[in-house]
Amino acid sequence: MINKPKIVFGLIALVAFVVGAVAFAPARLLDAPARAALAPYGDLTNTAGTVWSGSGTLVLGADISNTSLGGASNNPKALNVPITWQFTPASLGRLRLGFNLIAKSGAIAGVAHAGVGFRNIEISEADINVDASFISALNSLIAFAGPRGALRLKTNPGDNITLAYRGPLSVSGRVAARADNLSLRALSSRPVGTYDLDINFRDNLAEYNFVKSSGLLALDGGGQVQWLPRKEFAYNGTAKASLEAPLLLAAILPLGRPTLDGRVQIDYKGGW
């Protein structure tokens, strides 16, 4: 016969042991698992404090072989983001190590909750601001366009983003994005517009749809960005340039077919 009181007592003791271990364990114990989870896209360095409450530097866009142990990356293209974390014991009920994260840097700043499991990480309650120039490091074509402006990524209540970190990068979930006063150096010296998008991640691609747009360049429709097995970008929709920005119209005309209402119908697919 199953002795329920003993089982309950055993679970309480196990939770107490884990909480106690987390409370006093040095933050450097997170270095190895963080490196395994982030590789090859980033690293965690300069850890201080404890697993329960600590700080470190999140290195993004770095070759880990160029990251000095215990220090920031010496890769000039890497972005070093100071972060702090606070352990959340309630996450143990879902067999995860949960942390409330705060990032503070000129390029990335915001908050999120991360639930770390055996095979993946769940990101929820996220509200993150990103300098648009940061995405220039992703691709030479993006760098040529010279994006500037503020990007905001936010998960809706009840939604989360799940990242599988064992094996090829796989992502699922939904996030709302807003590009505020986006400018593209290659097209215009003025901001081209403000855009609200709905982004759904599915395995190895992200599907996006324009919810609202305003400014010199109005966009609708959507498409997808794929990173595996090949890097591919697709957009299907219409673009309309303001009469105040004739250079924008000249830039988008080669991409599609003009319509009677002054828009350009675009169906584009290419590598990135």
N, C-alpha and C positions, 0 to 999 in steps of 0.2 A: 504493500500500500504506500502511495506517495505521501511523504511527510511535507505538506505545504508550508507550515511555519519554518521548517529548516531551509526549504528552497528560497522563501522570501528573505530569510535572514542571510542566506548565502549571497543572494543578489545585492542586498544592501551592503554587505561587507565588501563585495567586489567593486561596487560603485565608489564606496568610501576609499578603497585602496587606490583606484584610478585617480579620483579627485585629489587625494593626498599626494600621489606621485606627480601629477601635473602641477600642483601648487608649488612644489619645491624643485622640480627638475629644471636644470639650466636651459636657457633658450637655445644654446648651441646644439642641443639634441635635435632641433628641427632642421639643421643645415642639410644633412644627408637626404632625408625624405623630401624636403622642399626642392633640392636640386634634382632628384629623380622625377618629381612631378612636373617641374618647369622645363626640364631639358627637352629640346635644345633651344628653347625660346627665351630662357631667362635663368635667374639664380636668386638665392637669398643669402645676403652677406651681412657682416657687421651686427650679428645678433647679440642682444644684451637682455638682461632680466631673466625671467623664467618662462616656461611653456605657458603658464597661467596668464602672466601679464608681462609683455616684453616689447622689444622694438628691433628693427633691422632695416636693411636696405634691399628693396626689390629691384633687381637688375633686369631690364627688359631689352630685347634686341641684341643680346650679347652672345658671342661665342664663348661657351663656358670654359674652354681651354685658355681663354684670355682673361679669365676672372681670377684675381689673386685671392687665395684662401683668406677669409676673414676681412677682406677689404672690398672696395668698390671696383667695378670693371675698369680695365685700362683700354678697353675698346672705345674709340672716340665716338662711334655711332650708338653706343649703348646709352640707355636712359636709367639713371639711378633715382629711385623713388623711395624716400624715407617712409616707413610704415610703423604703426603700433598695433598691438592686438590684445584682446582680452578674452580669455577662455569662457565658454558658456556651458556649464554643467548639464543643462537640460538636453543638450544634443546627444548625450550618452544614451538616452532612451531610444534613439534611432540608430544606435551602434555607429555613431560618428563623433569625431572630435570637432567641436564647433568653436569658431572664433569670430568675434566682432572686430573688423579691420577698419583702420583709418589711414588713408594715404594723404600725404601733404607734400606737394612739389609744384613747381610752376607749370609742368606739363600734365601731370595727373594729380587730381585731388578728389577725395570723396570717401564714402563709407560703403561697407558691404558686410554681409555675414557669409562665412565660408564653413561648410560642413564637410570635413575630410573623411572619406571612407576608404575601404581597402583598394578599390579600383577607380574611384572617381571623386570629384569635388563638386559640391552643389553650392552655387553662388545665389544668394537671395538678398532681399532688402537692400539692393544696390542702388546708389545714386552717385554717379561718378562723372566728373568734368574732365575733359581731355582737350589739350591744345591741338588744334587740327594739324599743325605743322609736324606733330609727332608721327603721323602716318606716312610722312615723306620717307621715313626710313624703311618702309615696307617694300618699296618698289621704285626703280629709277624713273618710270613713267609718271608715277604719282609725284615724285620729287620734282620732275620737270614742270608739272602743273603748278607747283608751289602753293598748296592749300594753306589758308590762314583762317582763323576763326575759332569759335568755341563749340565743342561737341559735348553733348550730355547723354549719357547712357543710364537708363533707369529700368529696373524690373518692377512690374506691377504687383500689387499685393497678391500673394498666393502663387506667383510665378517664380521660377528659378531657372538658372542656367547650369547644366550638368556637363562637366568636362571630364572625359575619360583620359587618364594619364598613363595607363599601361598599354603600350602599343601606339599605333598612329593616332594623332590627335582627332578626337571625335567629340562633337558638341551637340547638345540638344537643349531646347527651351526657347523662350521668347523674351525680347527686350525692346523697349521703346527708345528711339534715338532722336535727337534734335541737333541739327547743325545751324548755329545761330550766326548770322552775318558772315556766311562763308564767302571767301574770296579765293580766286584762282589767278595767281600771278601771270600765268601764260595767256589768260583770256582778258582780264580786266584789272585795272588798278583799284576799282571800287568793289565792294561786296556784291556778289551776284545774287544772293538770296538767303532766305531762312527756310529750312526744310524739316518737316516732321516725318519720321519713317517708323514703320513696324517691321521688326526683323525677327524671323524665325530660323533658328539653327536646327539643322537636320543632318546628323552624321558628319559628312565631310563638306558641307556647304551651308551657306547662309542665304535664305530667301528674303528679299526686302520689297516693301511697297511704300510708295509715297502717300502719306495720309493728307498732308497739306504742304503747300509751298507758296512763297511770296517773294517778290523782289524783281530784279532785272531779268532773271531767267527762271521761268515757271516750268516745273516738271511734274509729270504724273506717270502712272503705270508702275513698273517695278522690274525685278530680275533676280539674279543670284550671283553670289561670289563663291567659287569653289577653290579649295586648296589641295585636295587630293582626289584622284591620283594625278591630276594636273591642275595648274593654276589657271583658272578661267573666269572671266567676268562677262555677264550678259545683262542687257537692258532692253526692255520693250515698252515703249510709251511715247508720249509726245513732249516736245520742248518748245517753249515760246519765249523768244527774246523781246525785251522791251524796245520800243522805238528809240529810247534814249541810249541804247547800247548797240549800234549797228555792227560793231566788231564781234559781238556775241553771236549775232545771226550769221555772219560770215563763217564763224567757227563751227557752228552746228549744222549748217547746210550740207556739207560733204558727208555727214553721218547718216542722212536719211532722205526722206521725200517730203517736200513742202506741200501743205494742204491749203484749201481755199480760205480757211480762217486765220492764216498767218502762222500756223504751227508747223513743226517739222516732225513727221512720223519717223521714229527711229527703232530699228530692230538690229541691235549690235551684239556681236559675240566675239571675244578675242582673249588672248592670254594676258597675264599680268606678272 
